[in-house]
Amino acid sequence: MFEGIGKYKGKPIQLHIDENVKPVAQRHRMIPFHLSDKVEKELIKLQEQDIIEKVEGTPTPWMWAIRNPPKKNPEEIRLSSEIFQEVICNVVSGIPGVKNISDDIIIYGKSQAEHDNALDATFKRLLENGLTLNLEKCEFNKDQVVFFGVTFSKEGISPNPKKKYATLCEPLRRLTRQDTNWNWCSEQETAFEKLKYELSSDTVMTYFNSKHDIDILVDASPDKTIQKTIEFVRTGQWFKIKNITDLEIDIKELQALRSISGELVTYGDTILLRDNRIVLPSELRVRAVNIAHEGHQGITKTKAFLRSKIWFPGHNYRVDNAIKECSACQAVTHTKRIKPLRMSESTENRVLILWSFT
C-alpha cells in the first residue's frame, strides 16, 4: 500500500491519434555532459519501475528527442491530468465521505467510526486497483486539514490564511516595488483596514445543511468587464485600470469604453448604456449579430439595425466577419474576378530599333 509506484489494474487508457497525421521522427539531441549520468540513471530507474520500456530491434515511426532542463519540482509534473483525475474519481466513487481532486484524496466523517469505515473502504479500493500512497504526504485522523486551498475543520470552512492574506496585502505590497511611486490612496487604506479586521477576527463558514433556511445570492450580470465599467462610470476612477489583475476582465475592451466614458450612463446596478443604447454583454453579442442578419441583409443594413438598439466594442468587425462567413450570402453575391495576366506571345523575329540623329 505504501511502497513503490502502483500500476493501475483497471481499464487500459487509450490515446486517440489521428492516423492521417504523418509520423515525426526527430533527430537525437546531444545531452550536456554534466547531465548525461543523471539522465542515464533516471532512464534505468523508470525501466526498473516498469514505467517505460526499452524498444530494441523494432523500428518506431514516432521518435521524440529527450528534453532535459532541470525542473524545480519534477515530482509535481503531471501528464494527461484530466485522464488522471477521471481514473482516481472512478476508483473512489461510491464511498461515502471520500472526495478527490487529481491525486489529492480527502476522507471525512461525522464520527470517528464513520471516518474509519470510509478510510478502510478507500484502502481496499486502492489495493484492488493496484494503486499506492506516499506515506510522507499522508495525514491521518486530523481535526483540521487544508484541501485545495481551503481549510476544513469541525467548526466549518475557512480560507487558507496564506492565500487570503496574500490577496489582501497585494495593494500594500505594490507600494514597496522599486518602479512604483509611493501613493497611499483609498485602495491602500481599504486593504489596510480589511487586513486589521481579518487579523483580529476568525471567519468560518458553516457546512451546508438543507434543513436550515437558505438565501440564494446570484450575480445578475456575469460579464465582469461591464460590471467594472459601471463601477468606473459611477466613481470616475478610470485610472485604476492599470491595477486590475482579474484575468476575466478584458482590459482592451475596458480601454475602448474609457474612450467614450462621456457617453456612458448606468441604469440600476447591472445595465450600462451608451446614450440610449444598451452596451451588450459579451455572451450575447454573437446571438445579437445573428438575429440582426436573419433576413440576410447586407453589411450596411445589418449594422444600422444593430446600432438602433444596442452597442458593443468591435461590433463592426463582428458584423463584417459574420456576413463574410454566411454561406447563403456568399452564394448570391457577385464577386468580381480579376482576369489573370496574359503573357505576350513569343516571337522568333528580332526587333530592330533605329535611332536617327539630325
GITACOR-V339604 format. One line per field, one symbol per residue. psi: psi as a letter, one per 30 degrees, with the letter a starting at -180 (. if undefined). burial: b if it has 9 or more other C-alpha atoms within 8 Angstrom, else e. A space follows every 10 residues. Layout:
psi->???
burial->???
This chain:
psi->egkakljkfa kkkkkkkjff kkkkjllkkk kkeffeeeee eeeeeeeegh elkkkkgkkk fkkkkkkhkk keiffgkkkh eeeeeeeeee egkfjkgkll jbgkkkkllf leeeeeeeee eeeeeeeegg klljeffkkk hkfkkkjhgk kklffakllk eeeefeeefe eefefflegk kjjjaeeeee eeeeeeeefg ljkkkllkjf flkkkkkljf jfjfeeeeee eeeefghfff efgkfjffkj eeeeeeeefg fffklljaff kkkjcgkkjk leffeeeeee efgeghlaee eeeeeeffel klkgeeeeee eeeegjeeee fgkkkjkkkl kkkkkkkfkk kkkkkkk.
burial->eeeeeeeeee eeeeeeeeee eeeeeeeeee eeeeebeebe eeeeebbeee eeeeeeeeee eebbeeeeee eeeeeeeeee eeebbeebbe bbeebebbbb ebeebebbbe eeebbeebbe bbbebbbebb bbeeeeeeee eeeeebbeeb bbbeebbbbb eebbbeebbe bbeebeeeee eeeeeeebbe bbebbeebee eeebeeeeee eeeeeeeeee eebbbbbbbb ebbeeeeeee eeeeeeeebe eebbebbeee eeebbbeeeb bbbbeebbbb beeebeebbb ebbeeeeebe ebbebbbebb bbeeeeebbb ebbeeeeebb eeeeeeeeee eeeeeeeeee eeeeeeee
